[in-house]
Amino acid sequence: MALTFEHWNPETALRFKKFVPRKGIDGFLNIRIEDVEPGKLSASFEVTDDMITMIGNMHGGCLSAFCDHVLGVVLYPVMPEGSWAATTEFKINLLKPVSGGKCIAAAEVISMSKTTAVVRIDVTNQDRLVAAAQGTCLIMAPKP
């Protein structure tokens, strides 16, 4: 069953798609927002040599940070203007190793109230499901 959202801000969605990160975890991973629609978001990053450990695979923390980032970002276009999202918890299953290529996250809001949201995220790499995550965010209302 698809959710309906009281708020939808297409300008925020467009701004996210055009954003080029320069710092923070989104800058380190060079996360790009590919597509945004109400309650859904796809994002990606290219695996670089700097992300590969001495074992030859990317550390799962990179996928965890990626999931945490999109967990919050998917909410901004469907929250009231001026609100912000704060992750309170998330769980991730790291399913397969990643050693190169592009990681693509598909995030979907599966439940949302005025104060909390639950988001599911699947991450693929080279047509393989490499991580599955689900998390909860608090939705903080704008300050008066």
Contacts in CASP RR format, 6 or more apart in sequence:
PFRMAT RR
TARGET T0000
AUTHOR 0000-0000-0000
METHOD contacts of the structure
MODEL  1
MALTFEHWNPETALRFKKFVPRKGIDGFLNIRIEDVEPGKLSASFEVTDD
MITMIGNMHGGCLSAFCDHVLGVVLYPVMPEGSWAATTEFKINLLKPVSG
GKCIAAAEVISMSKTTAVVRIDVTNQDRLVAAAQGTCLIMAPKP
3 39 0 8 1.000
3 109 0 8 1.000
3 110 0 8 1.000
3 111 0 8 1.000
3 112 0 8 1.000
4 38 0 8 1.000
5 38 0 8 1.000
5 39 0 8 1.000
5 78 0 8 1.000
5 109 0 8 1.000
5 112 0 8 1.000
7 78 0 8 1.000
7 79 0 8 1.000
7 80 0 8 1.000
7 81 0 8 1.000
8 38 0 8 1.000
8 77 0 8 1.000
8 78 0 8 1.000
9 76 0 8 1.000
9 77 0 8 1.000
9 78 0 8 1.000
9 81 0 8 1.000
10 77 0 8 1.000
12 76 0 8 1.000
12 77 0 8 1.000
13 36 0 8 1.000
13 37 0 8 1.000
13 77 0 8 1.000
14 36 0 8 1.000
16 33 0 8 1.000
16 36 0 8 1.000
16 41 0 8 1.000
16 73 0 8 1.000
16 76 0 8 1.000
16 77 0 8 1.000
17 33 0 8 1.000
17 34 0 8 1.000
17 35 0 8 1.000
17 36 0 8 1.000
19 33 0 8 1.000
20 32 0 8 1.000
21 27 0 8 1.000
21 30 0 8 1.000
21 31 0 8 1.000
25 31 0 8 1.000
25 65 0 8 1.000
25 68 0 8 1.000
25 69 0 8 1.000
26 69 0 8 1.000
29 45 0 8 1.000
29 51 0 8 1.000
29 62 0 8 1.000
29 65 0 8 1.000
29 66 0 8 1.000
29 69 0 8 1.000
30 45 0 8 1.000
30 46 0 8 1.000
30 48 0 8 1.000
31 43 0 8 1.000
31 44 0 8 1.000
31 45 0 8 1.000
31 66 0 8 1.000
31 69 0 8 1.000
31 70 0 8 1.000
32 43 0 8 1.000
32 44 0 8 1.000
32 45 0 8 1.000
33 41 0 8 1.000
33 42 0 8 1.000
33 43 0 8 1.000
33 73 0 8 1.000
34 42 0 8 1.000
34 43 0 8 1.000
34 44 0 8 1.000
34 104 0 8 1.000
35 41 0 8 1.000
35 42 0 8 1.000
36 74 0 8 1.000
36 77 0 8 1.000
38 77 0 8 1.000
38 78 0 8 1.000
39 74 0 8 1.000
39 75 0 8 1.000
39 77 0 8 1.000
39 78 0 8 1.000
39 108 0 8 1.000
39 109 0 8 1.000
40 74 0 8 1.000
40 106 0 8 1.000
40 107 0 8 1.000
40 108 0 8 1.000
40 109 0 8 1.000
41 70 0 8 1.000
41 73 0 8 1.000
41 74 0 8 1.000
41 105 0 8 1.000
41 106 0 8 1.000
41 107 0 8 1.000
42 104 0 8 1.000
42 105 0 8 1.000
42 106 0 8 1.000
42 107 0 8 1.000
43 66 0 8 1.000
43 69 0 8 1.000
43 70 0 8 1.000
43 73 0 8 1.000
43 104 0 8 1.000
43 105 0 8 1.000
43 107 0 8 1.000
44 102 0 8 1.000
44 103 0 8 1.000
44 104 0 8 1.000
44 105 0 8 1.000
45 66 0 8 1.000
45 102 0 8 1.000
45 103 0 8 1.000
46 101 0 8 1.000
46 102 0 8 1.000
47 58 0 8 1.000
47 98 0 8 1.000
47 99 0 8 1.000
47 100 0 8 1.000
47 101 0 8 1.000
47 102 0 8 1.000
47 103 0 8 1.000
47 125 0 8 1.000
51 58 0 8 1.000
51 59 0 8 1.000
51 62 0 8 1.000
52 58 0 8 1.000
52 99 0 8 1.000
52 100 0 8 1.000
53 59 0 8 1.000
56 99 0 8 1.000
57 97 0 8 1.000
57 98 0 8 1.000
57 99 0 8 1.000
58 97 0 8 1.000
58 98 0 8 1.000
58 99 0 8 1.000
58 100 0 8 1.000
60 94 0 8 1.000
60 98 0 8 1.000
62 98 0 8 1.000
63 92 0 8 1.000
63 94 0 8 1.000
63 98 0 8 1.000
63 103 0 8 1.000
63 123 0 8 1.000
63 130 0 8 1.000
63 131 0 8 1.000
64 92 0 8 1.000
64 133 0 8 1.000
66 103 0 8 1.000
66 105 0 8 1.000
66 123 0 8 1.000
67 90 0 8 1.000
67 92 0 8 1.000
67 105 0 8 1.000
67 121 0 8 1.000
67 123 0 8 1.000
67 131 0 8 1.000
67 133 0 8 1.000
68 87 0 8 1.000
68 90 0 8 1.000
70 105 0 8 1.000
70 107 0 8 1.000
70 119 0 8 1.000
70 121 0 8 1.000
71 85 0 8 1.000
71 87 0 8 1.000
71 90 0 8 1.000
71 107 0 8 1.000
71 119 0 8 1.000
71 121 0 8 1.000
71 133 0 8 1.000
71 135 0 8 1.000
71 137 0 8 1.000
72 85 0 8 1.000
72 87 0 8 1.000
72 119 0 8 1.000
72 137 0 8 1.000
73 107 0 8 1.000
74 107 0 8 1.000
74 108 0 8 1.000
74 109 0 8 1.000
74 119 0 8 1.000
75 85 0 8 1.000
75 109 0 8 1.000
75 112 0 8 1.000
75 117 0 8 1.000
75 119 0 8 1.000
75 137 0 8 1.000
75 139 0 8 1.000
76 83 0 8 1.000
76 85 0 8 1.000
78 109 0 8 1.000
78 112 0 8 1.000
79 85 0 8 1.000
79 139 0 8 1.000
80 141 0 8 1.000
80 142 0 8 1.000
81 142 0 8 1.000
82 142 0 8 1.000
83 139 0 8 1.000
83 140 0 8 1.000
83 141 0 8 1.000
83 142 0 8 1.000
84 139 0 8 1.000
84 140 0 8 1.000
85 117 0 8 1.000
85 137 0 8 1.000
85 138 0 8 1.000
85 139 0 8 1.000
85 140 0 8 1.000
86 137 0 8 1.000
86 138 0 8 1.000
86 140 0 8 1.000
87 135 0 8 1.000
87 136 0 8 1.000
87 137 0 8 1.000
88 116 0 8 1.000
88 136 0 8 1.000
88 137 0 8 1.000
88 138 0 8 1.000
89 135 0 8 1.000
89 136 0 8 1.000
90 133 0 8 1.000
90 134 0 8 1.000
90 135 0 8 1.000
90 136 0 8 1.000
91 133 0 8 1.000
91 134 0 8 1.000
91 135 0 8 1.000
92 131 0 8 1.000
92 132 0 8 1.000
92 133 0 8 1.000
93 131 0 8 1.000
93 132 0 8 1.000
93 133 0 8 1.000
94 130 0 8 1.000
94 131 0 8 1.000
95 129 0 8 1.000
95 130 0 8 1.000
95 131 0 8 1.000
95 132 0 8 1.000
96 125 0 8 1.000
96 128 0 8 1.000
96 129 0 8 1.000
96 130 0 8 1.000
97 130 0 8 1.000
98 125 0 8 1.000
98 130 0 8 1.000
100 125 0 8 1.000
100 126 0 8 1.000
101 125 0 8 1.000
101 126 0 8 1.000
102 125 0 8 1.000
102 126 0 8 1.000
103 123 0 8 1.000
103 124 0 8 1.000
103 125 0 8 1.000
103 130 0 8 1.000
104 123 0 8 1.000
104 124 0 8 1.000
104 125 0 8 1.000
105 121 0 8 1.000
105 122 0 8 1.000
105 123 0 8 1.000
106 121 0 8 1.000
106 122 0 8 1.000
106 123 0 8 1.000
106 124 0 8 1.000
107 119 0 8 1.000
107 120 0 8 1.000
107 121 0 8 1.000
108 119 0 8 1.000
108 120 0 8 1.000
108 121 0 8 1.000
109 117 0 8 1.000
109 118 0 8 1.000
109 119 0 8 1.000
110 118 0 8 1.000
110 119 0 8 1.000
110 120 0 8 1.000
110 134 0 8 1.000
111 117 0 8 1.000
111 118 0 8 1.000
112 118 0 8 1.000
112 139 0 8 1.000
113 139 0 8 1.000
114 139 0 8 1.000
114 141 0 8 1.000
115 138 0 8 1.000
115 139 0 8 1.000
116 136 0 8 1.000
116 137 0 8 1.000
116 138 0 8 1.000
116 139 0 8 1.000
117 136 0 8 1.000
117 137 0 8 1.000
117 139 0 8 1.000
118 134 0 8 1.000
118 135 0 8 1.000
118 136 0 8 1.000
119 134 0 8 1.000
119 135 0 8 1.000
119 136 0 8 1.000
119 137 0 8 1.000
120 132 0 8 1.000
120 133 0 8 1.000
120 134 0 8 1.000
120 135 0 8 1.000
121 131 0 8 1.000
121 132 0 8 1.000
121 133 0 8 1.000
121 134 0 8 1.000
122 129 0 8 1.000
122 131 0 8 1.000
122 132 0 8 1.000
122 133 0 8 1.000
123 129 0 8 1.000
123 130 0 8 1.000
123 131 0 8 1.000
123 132 0 8 1.000
123 133 0 8 1.000
124 130 0 8 1.000
END
